[in-house]
Amino acid sequence: MSQPLRFIISGGGTGGHIFPAISIANAIKALEPDAKILFVGAEGRMEMQRVPAAGYEIKGLPVSGFDRKHLLRNIAVLWRLWKSQRMARRIIRDFAPHAAVGVGGYASGPTLNQCAGMGIPCLIQEQNSFAGVTNKLLSKKVQRICVAYDGMERFFPADKIENLGNPVRQALLNYDKTHDEAATGLGLNPAKPIILIVGGSLGARTLNESVLQHLEKVRQSDVEILWQTGKYYHDEIKARLAKEAPVPNLHVTDFISDMGAAYKAADLVVSRAGAGSISEFCLLAKPVILVPSPNVAENHQYHNAMALVKKDAAIYVPDADACNILLDTALQTVADKEKLSSLSQNILQLAKHRSAEEIAVRVIEMAKKQAQKGK
């Protein structure tokens, strides 16, 4: 009986890295049920909780990002990077993977760098339209590069690139309730247009202020708004709302646990422009207004958004203008059924189906060739 294939998956830091990583792992297990999968993440980051919750083992490295504002602090960063390289090498030697996957984030750098140096075939998955520093550095050492946008040869060797899209949370695609059932379950009136405003698990101050500064417009509108404030801002927003007259059609929550229901209920989504979220909107054909965060590396959310806007598949509102125009834009758009239909049709054309499965097929193929070499 042949030994089970073993895979290392590394990266994280944000949901945009973690959700694709877990989706790829799930797809590998679906195709190879006996496969052994080990995650390698960064200590103290989101993946150290999210990955075990998904049922996978994870090892943590003390790696962290460079501090561009306080250069002297990078002495400690370099020390942690050196230590992480040594720890990653030990983890790899003990686990003996047949293939490795990097999804971006601090830990994927030292992990895939060591895997490549030890002759283990590697694949990286770049979610954004503007490649991250870690993946750009790794691109010369890996065998395959899976991307989600066209034109990525400006960052990576063209002969290694394959556009397979971004893996998304499988539960979103498997949601089976109707619009009315989803809306009712969330406490919303399914007979009215529904706007979902979501700024990620921590929230987005600009999106929140765009609502808070126009409560009277919300109150007078004939729409339902489901507003995820994010845990970081929630207490402050509750306190500010308590001083105002009630807004019965504004439904406020710090975190939405059932995003499948929220997406199903929403006629229009207002969101930041993270690559993972955009992939979800494409697959679910959701009309969306994108407000890219200006506080991200290489302004990559702007580039993500523009890839859709150029194809009339999303509406763009600059972060600097959002407090003045975002709510009006959302209210006008959700009332325009023709516009909603056009956005839905256009964004669906950009969807990449079976992304996690296609990436898993390629990783398994690499692992099987590596396993054959060891015989």
C-alpha positions, -999 to 999 in steps of 0.1 A, spaced: 0 0 0 14 34 -10 21 61 16 -4 90 18 7 122 1 18 150 24 13 187 18 25 219 35 3 250 31 17 283 43 6 319 47 -21 339 63 -24 371 83 -58 380 69 -89 362 59 -80 370 23 -51 346 26 -65 322 51 -98 314 34 -82 304 0 -56 283 19 -83 263 38 -104 260 5 -73 245 -12 -68 221 17 -104 210 16 -102 204 -21 -70 183 -17 -88 162 9 -118 158 -13 -96 144 -41 -71 125 -18 -89 116 14 -58 100 29 -36 131 23 -18 146 53 -18 184 54 2 207 77 -3 244 78 26 268 87 15 303 98 28 333 118 26 333 155 -1 355 169 -19 359 136 -54 350 126 -45 317 110 -34 302 144 -71 301 154 -89 298 120 -69 268 107 -75 245 137 -112 256 137 -113 242 101 -98 209 113 -62 212 103 -29 212 123 -8 243 122 27 252 133 36 289 140 67 308 131 79 340 149 81 359 115 67 394 112 66 422 85 92 449 80 85 483 97 90 509 71 85 538 95 109 527 122 139 512 105 158 503 137 130 480 147 138 458 117 169 444 136 144 424 156 124 416 124 156 402 107 163 381 138 128 367 137 132 360 100 164 341 105 149 321 134 118 314 113 140 300 84 156 276 108 123 265 124 107 261 89 136 239 79 131 217 109 93 215 104 98 205 67 124 179 76 101 163 102 70 164 80 87 155 47 61 170 24 57 160 -13 46 195 -23 41 229 -8 16 257 -14 21 294 -5 -8 318 -3 10 350 7 15 365 41 45 365 64 50 328 70 49 317 34 82 334 27 106 314 49 85 282 45 85 281 7 120 294 5 132 264 26 110 240 7 124 251 -26 159 249 -13 152 213 -2 140 202 -36 103 201 -27 80 213 -56 62 245 -47 31 264 -60 21 299 -50 -14 314 -52 -16 351 -57 -50 365 -49 -45 402 -59 -41 420 -92 -10 436 -78 14 409 -66 26 409 -30 63 412 -21 66 377 -7 52 360 -38 73 382 -61 104 370 -43 93 334 -44 83 333 -80 117 325 -93 120 294 -71 86 278 -75 72 255 -102 37 269 -106 20 303 -100 -18 304 -98 -33 339 -102 -68 354 -103 -62 383 -128 -49 387 -163 -17 406 -170 2 391 -141 33 384 -163 44 419 -153 52 404 -119 60 367 -125 76 345 -151 50 341 -178 57 303 -184 47 295 -148 14 314 -146 -21 300 -148 -52 320 -142 -75 298 -121 -92 324 -100 -93 327 -62 -106 298 -40 -136 310 -19 -154 296 12 -172 265 0 -201 272 24 -210 303 5 -215 284 -28 -235 257 -11 -261 280 5 -295 267 -4 -322 290 11 -342 315 -9 -338 353 -8 -369 356 13 -358 329 37 -323 344 41 -337 379 46 -363 368 72 -337 348 91 -316 379 94 -345 400 107 -349 419 74 -380 427 54 -377 407 22 -402 429 4 -379 459 5 -345 464 -13 -317 453 9 -282 468 10 -254 449 27 -225 471 40 -195 451 51 -159 462 58 -143 430 68 -142 413 102 -124 442 119 -145 468 100 -137 499 79 -139 533 94 -148 551 61 -177 528 54 -190 532 90 -187 570 89 -205 570 55 -236 556 73 -233 575 106 -231 609 89 -263 603 69 -287 586 94 -316 608 84 -313 597 48 -313 561 59 -343 567 81 -363 583 52 -354 557 26 -375 527 17 -347 502 20 -333 477 46 -296 481 54 -276 453 70 -245 469 84 -215 450 97 -195 475 117 -166 452 126 -157 443 161 -131 471 164 -157 499 159 -189 483 172 -190 497 208 -182 532 196 -210 530 170 -235 517 194 -228 546 217 -232 571 189 -264 555 177 -279 556 212 -278 594 211 -298 595 179 -335 588 171 -341 551 162 -335 540 126 -358 510 123 -345 500 88 -308 500 99 -297 466 112 -264 469 130 -241 440 139 -204 437 147 -199 405 128 -221 384 104 -214 347 110 -237 335 82 -223 353 51 -241 329 28 -274 343 42 -262 379 40 -252 376 4 -284 358 -6 -305 385 10 -286 415 -4 -297 432 -36 -266 453 -34 -233 450 -15 -210 478 -4 -175 466 4 -138 471 5 -120 456 -25 -101 426 -11 -94 399 -37 -112 372 -18 -144 392 -14 -143 402 -51 -141 365 -61 -171 358 -39 -191 386 -55 -182 372 -90 -193 337 -82 -225 348 -66 -232 375 -92 -237 402 -66 -240 438 -77 -214 457 -57 -200 492 -49 -163 489 -41 -145 514 -18 -109 503 -20 -89 507 12 -60 531 8 -41 515 37 -28 484 20 5 474 3 10 488 -32 -26 501 -32 -36 467 -44 -73 471 -36 -76 499 -61 -61 477 -88 -85 449 -78 -115 472 -81 -104 487 -114 -102 452 -130 -140 450 -124 -149 487 -130 -133 487 -165 -157 459 -175 -188 476 -160 -189 448 -134 -188 471 -103 -192 507 -92 -162 525 -77 -163 551 -50 -129 565 -38 -123 563 -1 -117 600 1 -152 607 -13 -171 580 4 -185 600 34 -200 625 9 -213 603 -18 -214 566 -9 -248 564 8 -265 584 -20 -248 562 -46 -260 530 -29 -296 543 -25 -297 553 -61 -282 520 -74 -304 497 -53 -335 515 -67 -323 510 -103 -333 474 -112 -318 477 -147 -284 488 -133 -285 459 -107 -292 434 -134 -264 447 -156 -239 447 -128 -249 411 -119 -246 398 -154 -212 415 -160 -196 404 -127 -207 368 -133 -188 368 -165 -156 373 -145 -162 343 -121 -137 315 -121 -155 283 -110 -138 253 -93 -108 274 -85 -98 254 -54 -103 221 -71 -82 231 -101 -54 243 -79 -56 211 -59 -54 190 -90 -21 207 -99 -6 204 -64 -15 167 -62 1 161 -96 33 178 -84 32 157 -52 27 124 -70 57 131 -92 78 139 -61 66 107 -44 76 86 -74 111 101 -72 114 89 -36 107 53 -45 
